[in-house]
Every structure is written in C-alpha cells, then in structure tokens.
Amino acid sequence: MKIKKKTMIIAVATILIVGISFGVIHHQKVEAERIAQEEQDAKLKEEKEALDITKKAIDEAYKTRNEKDIKTAEAAISKLNDNQKKDKVSLTDKLTELTKLLNQLNDVNKQLSKTEKSKSQADIDATQQLIDKLTDDYLKKDKDTAQKKLDEIKTQLSTEKEQAEKAKKEALVTQESNEDATQAETFQPTQPQYQEQPEPAYTLPVENGTSAPTYPPSTTDGGASNSNAVQDAVNNTPTPPSQDLDTTGTNGPNGWEIEGGW
C-alpha cells in the first residue's frame, strides 16, 4: 500500500510539472506572438503613415506646382519600403507625370512670351501647336488662358496690319496729290515764238549818179539808237543840184514819174 501511494504521488507531481511546463511554454508562445503582432501592426501603421504623407505631398505638389513641394514629394516616395513597392511605382509615375505636364506648360508660356514680343506669324503658329498639345484635364484652365492670350495677339496683329495698310494707302494718295500739285505749279504752257520781221530798207532816189543812203529798219530793241542813225543819215544827205529835170518822168531816177521837179 505504501508503494502504491508513493507511485501515485510521483505521477501526480510529474503531471503537475509537465502541466506547468506546458503552461509556461504556451504563455511564452502567446507572448511572442503578441509581441510580433504588435511589431507588425506598428510596421503597418508606419507604412500607412508614410504612404499618406507621400500622397499628401504629391497632392500639394500638384496644387502649388512649386519646385520645393515637388522635391518634398520625391523625398517622401523614397521613404516607402519594399512592402510598398506597388504604391511606390504608382506614386512615382504620378509625380513624373506632373513634372512632364509642368514642363509642357512652361514651353507654352515661353513661346507665348516670345510671340507677344515678335508678333510674327511663325511664332503664332508655333504657339498654337504647343497649346493644342495641352490635352490633359489638369491643364484645361491653363490651356484656356494661353489660348485667350494668343487670340488677343492675333487680333492685335490683325488690327495693326489693317492700320498699316490704311496708312500706306493714305500716304500714297497724299504723295500722288503732292506730285500733281507740284506738276501744276511747275508746268509752263509753250508760247508761240513770234519774231518781228525787219522792215525793208528805204533808199532815196538817185540823181546824177549819186546813191542815196539806205535807212536801216527800226527794231523794237534799241529803237532810239536806230532813230538817231536815220536822222543822221537824213541830215547828211546831199542837196540835189538845181537843174532842169525831165518833167515827163521818163528820164527820172529809178523810172519815177515826177511832176514839176523838186
């Protein structure tokens, strides 16, 4: 009886020891699992917070278009771990697209500024081509604004061209009027040139073989001088000698018919 009782005590003790051991082991296992789960939860929480921060940073970059905010978003993306690889690729593509769109818009604005200065048709066409490429909804307002500015430049250029053509036509009309006026002032009608014919010289009758002086005709120019010359010639005419003349006139000088003599 004593042996049997002793064996039972040993068996109970063994069972208790084993039970306690299993209890301890189970507790440790549960504790380890709990700790692991807490660590996993903390890690997931950290990843979620990092992802939220990255998304907010990208949204801010899209909103402000500021280079500083774009750099902040890039830094946030780089902090995502390997477990967030899918999100990391997606957010990187989104930020890359933002950079692409902003570069596209920047090209439009640069070309638009150039066109505002040059107002050339070539620059207008180049600007229009760039504006037409702004197809993303994110740039819809920017596209409308750029198109409005370009249309204003087109209108201004058209107005200036019309004014220039009008001024050119007016200047041409003025020039033609001035030329006509100048021609009218300088035009002198051709007057027929009349030349006064000299009067035939008058010769006194010749008597006794003596020739009478010939009187030059008077002219308009130097009339006084010619008149004096004629008077001198008359004064110097010799007096015809007193003689009987043929009253018949047949023997008269130059065949003149004389009645009654001198």
C-alpha positions as CSV (number, residue, x, y, z in Angstrom):
1,M,0.0,0.0,0.0
2,K,2.8,2.4,0.8
3,I,4.5,1.7,-2.6
4,K,1.3,2.3,-4.5
5,K,0.6,5.5,-2.6
6,K,4.2,6.7,-3.3
7,T,3.8,5.9,-7.0
8,M,0.7,7.9,-7.2
9,I,2.3,10.9,-5.6
10,I,5.1,10.8,-8.1
11,A,2.7,10.5,-11.0
12,V,0.7,13.5,-9.8
13,A,3.8,15.5,-9.3
14,T,5.0,14.6,-12.7
15,I,1.7,15.6,-14.2
16,L,1.8,18.9,-12.4
17,I,5.4,19.6,-13.6
18,V,4.5,18.8,-17.1
19,G,1.4,20.9,-17.0
20,I,3.2,23.8,-15.6
21,S,5.9,23.4,-18.2
22,F,3.4,23.4,-21.0
23,G,1.7,26.3,-19.5
24,V,4.9,28.3,-19.3
25,I,5.7,27.4,-22.9
26,H,2.3,28.3,-24.1
27,H,2.4,31.6,-22.3
28,Q,5.8,32.4,-23.8
29,K,4.5,31.5,-27.3
30,V,1.4,33.6,-26.9
31,E,3.5,36.5,-25.6
32,A,5.9,36.1,-28.5
33,E,3.0,36.1,-30.9
34,R,1.5,39.1,-29.3
35,I,4.8,41.0,-29.5
36,A,5.2,40.0,-33.1
37,Q,1.7,41.2,-33.9
38,E,2.3,44.4,-32.2
39,E,5.5,44.9,-34.1
40,Q,3.7,44.0,-37.3
41,D,0.9,46.4,-36.5
42,A,3.4,49.1,-35.8
43,K,5.2,48.5,-39.0
44,L,2.0,48.6,-41.0
45,K,1.0,51.7,-39.2
46,E,4.3,53.3,-40.1
47,E,4.0,52.2,-43.7
48,K,0.4,53.6,-43.8
49,E,1.6,56.9,-42.4
50,A,4.4,57.1,-44.8
51,L,2.1,56.4,-47.7
52,D,-0.4,59.0,-46.5
53,I,2.4,61.5,-46.2
54,T,3.6,60.7,-49.7
55,K,0.2,61.1,-51.2
56,K,-0.4,64.4,-49.4
57,A,3.0,65.6,-50.6
58,I,2.2,64.7,-54.2
59,D,-1.3,66.4,-54.0
60,E,0.4,69.5,-52.6
61,A,2.9,69.5,-55.5
62,Y,0.0,69.2,-58.0
63,K,-1.7,72.1,-56.2
64,T,1.2,74.5,-55.9
65,R,3.4,73.4,-58.8
66,N,6.2,74.6,-56.6
67,E,9.7,73.1,-57.1
68,K,10.2,72.8,-53.4
69,D,6.9,70.8,-53.0
70,I,7.9,68.5,-55.8
71,K,11.2,67.8,-54.1
72,T,9.4,67.1,-50.9
73,A,7.1,64.6,-52.7
74,E,10.2,62.9,-54.2
75,A,11.8,62.5,-50.8
76,A,8.5,61.0,-49.4
77,I,8.4,58.5,-52.2
78,S,11.9,57.4,-51.5
79,K,11.0,56.5,-47.9
80,L,8.5,53.9,-48.9
81,N,9.8,50.4,-48.2
82,D,9.8,47.2,-50.3
83,N,6.5,46.1,-49.0
84,Q,5.0,49.2,-50.6
85,K,6.6,48.6,-54.0
86,K,3.4,48.8,-55.9
87,D,2.3,52.1,-54.3
88,K,5.9,53.4,-54.8
89,V,5.8,52.8,-58.5
90,S,2.3,54.3,-58.9
91,L,3.1,57.5,-56.9
92,T,6.4,57.9,-58.8
93,D,4.6,57.7,-62.1
94,K,2.1,60.3,-60.9
95,L,4.8,62.7,-59.8
96,T,6.7,62.1,-63.1
97,E,3.5,63.0,-65.0
98,L,3.2,66.2,-63.0
99,T,6.8,67.2,-64.0
100,K,6.0,66.4,-67.6
101,L,2.8,68.5,-67.7
102,L,4.5,71.4,-66.0
103,N,7.4,71.3,-68.5
104,Q,4.8,71.2,-71.3
105,L,3.1,74.2,-69.8
106,N,6.4,76.0,-69.3
107,D,7.2,75.5,-73.0
108,V,3.8,77.1,-73.9
109,N,4.4,80.1,-71.7
110,K,7.9,80.7,-73.0
111,Q,6.7,80.5,-76.6
112,L,3.8,82.8,-75.8
113,S,6.1,85.4,-74.3
114,K,8.3,85.2,-77.4
115,T,5.2,85.6,-79.6
116,E,4.0,88.7,-77.6
117,K,7.3,90.4,-78.5
118,S,7.7,89.3,-82.1
119,K,4.1,89.1,-83.2
120,S,5.3,87.1,-86.2
121,Q,3.1,84.6,-87.9
122,A,5.7,81.9,-87.5
123,D,5.7,82.3,-83.7
124,I,1.9,82.4,-83.6
125,D,1.7,79.1,-85.4
126,A,4.4,77.5,-83.2
127,T,2.5,78.7,-80.0
128,Q,-0.8,77.3,-81.4
129,Q,0.8,73.9,-81.9
130,L,2.1,73.8,-78.4
131,I,-1.3,74.9,-76.9
132,D,-3.1,72.1,-78.9
133,K,-0.9,69.6,-77.2
134,L,-2.3,70.5,-73.8
135,T,-4.8,67.7,-73.7
136,D,-4.7,66.7,-70.0
137,D,-7.6,67.8,-67.9
138,Y,-5.2,69.0,-65.3
139,L,-4.1,71.8,-67.7
140,K,-7.5,72.7,-69.0
141,K,-7.6,76.1,-67.4
142,D,-4.0,76.8,-68.4
143,K,-4.9,75.9,-71.9
144,D,-7.9,78.2,-72.0
145,T,-5.8,81.0,-70.6
146,A,-3.0,80.5,-73.1
147,Q,-5.4,80.3,-76.0
148,K,-7.1,83.6,-74.9
149,K,-3.7,85.4,-74.8
150,L,-2.8,84.0,-78.2
151,D,-6.1,85.1,-79.7
152,E,-5.6,88.6,-78.3
153,I,-2.2,88.7,-80.0
154,K,-3.8,87.5,-83.3
155,T,-6.4,90.3,-83.0
156,Q,-3.9,92.9,-82.2
157,L,-1.7,91.8,-85.1
158,S,-4.6,91.9,-87.5
159,T,-5.6,95.4,-86.3
160,E,-2.0,96.7,-86.7
161,K,-1.8,95.2,-90.1
162,E,-5.0,96.9,-91.2
163,Q,-3.9,100.2,-89.8
164,A,-0.6,99.9,-91.6
165,E,-2.2,99.1,-94.9
166,K,-4.6,102.0,-94.4
167,A,-1.8,104.4,-93.5
168,K,0.2,103.2,-96.5
169,K,-2.8,103.9,-98.8
170,E,-3.3,107.3,-97.3
171,A,0.4,108.1,-97.7
172,L,0.3,107.0,-101.3
173,V,-2.7,109.2,-102.0
174,T,-1.0,112.2,-100.3
175,Q,2.1,111.6,-102.3
176,E,0.2,111.5,-105.6
177,S,-1.7,114.7,-104.6
178,N,1.6,116.4,-103.8
179,E,3.1,115.3,-107.1
180,D,0.1,116.6,-109.0
181,A,0.3,119.9,-107.2
182,T,4.0,120.2,-107.9
183,Q,3.5,119.4,-111.6
184,A,0.7,122.0,-111.8
185,E,2.9,124.7,-110.3
186,T,6.0,123.9,-112.5
187,F,4.1,123.5,-115.8
188,Q,4.5,126.4,-118.2
189,P,2.5,126.3,-121.4
190,T,4.5,126.7,-124.5
191,Q,4.0,130.1,-126.1
192,P,4.5,130.6,-129.8
193,Q,7.6,132.4,-130.6
194,Y,7.0,135.4,-132.8
195,Q,9.9,137.1,-134.5
196,E,9.4,140.5,-135.8
197,Q,10.4,140.8,-139.4
198,P,12.7,143.7,-140.2
199,E,11.2,146.5,-142.3
200,P,12.7,146.8,-145.7
201,A,15.4,149.4,-146.1
202,Y,14.3,152.6,-147.7
203,T,16.6,154.1,-150.4
204,L,16.2,157.6,-151.6
205,P,16.1,158.3,-155.4
206,V,19.5,158.5,-157.1
207,E,20.2,161.7,-159.0
208,N,23.2,162.4,-161.1
209,G,24.8,159.1,-160.2
210,T,24.8,159.7,-156.5
211,S,23.3,156.9,-154.4
212,A,21.1,158.0,-151.5
213,P,21.8,156.4,-148.2
214,T,20.0,153.4,-147.1
215,Y,18.0,153.6,-143.9
216,P,18.0,150.5,-141.7
217,P,14.7,149.4,-140.4
218,S,13.8,150.2,-136.9
219,T,13.5,147.4,-134.4
220,T,11.9,147.1,-131.0
221,D,15.2,146.7,-129.2
222,G,17.4,149.8,-129.4
223,G,14.7,151.9,-131.2
224,A,16.2,155.2,-130.0
225,S,19.6,154.4,-131.5
226,N,18.2,153.4,-134.8
227,S,16.1,156.6,-134.9
228,N,19.2,158.7,-134.3
229,A,21.0,156.8,-137.1
230,V,18.2,157.5,-139.6
231,Q,18.2,161.2,-138.6
232,D,21.9,161.4,-139.1
233,A,21.6,159.8,-142.5
234,V,18.9,162.3,-143.5
235,N,21.0,165.3,-142.3
236,N,23.9,164.1,-144.3
237,T,22.0,163.6,-147.5
238,P,23.5,165.9,-150.1
239,T,21.1,168.5,-151.5
240,P,20.2,167.8,-155.1
241,P,21.7,170.3,-157.5
242,S,19.4,172.8,-159.1
243,Q,18.9,171.7,-162.7
244,D,16.2,171.1,-165.2
245,L,14.6,167.8,-164.8
246,D,12.7,165.8,-167.3
247,T,9.1,166.5,-166.3
248,T,7.9,163.6,-168.3
249,G,9.4,161.3,-165.8
250,T,10.9,159.1,-168.5
251,N,14.4,160.1,-167.6
252,G,13.7,160.3,-163.9
253,P,15.7,158.3,-161.5
254,N,14.5,154.7,-160.9
255,G,11.9,155.4,-163.5
256,W,9.9,157.6,-161.2
257,E,7.2,159.9,-162.6
258,I,7.9,163.4,-161.4
259,E,5.6,166.3,-161.8
260,G,7.1,169.8,-161.7
261,G,10.6,169.0,-160.4
262,W,11.9,169.5,-156.8
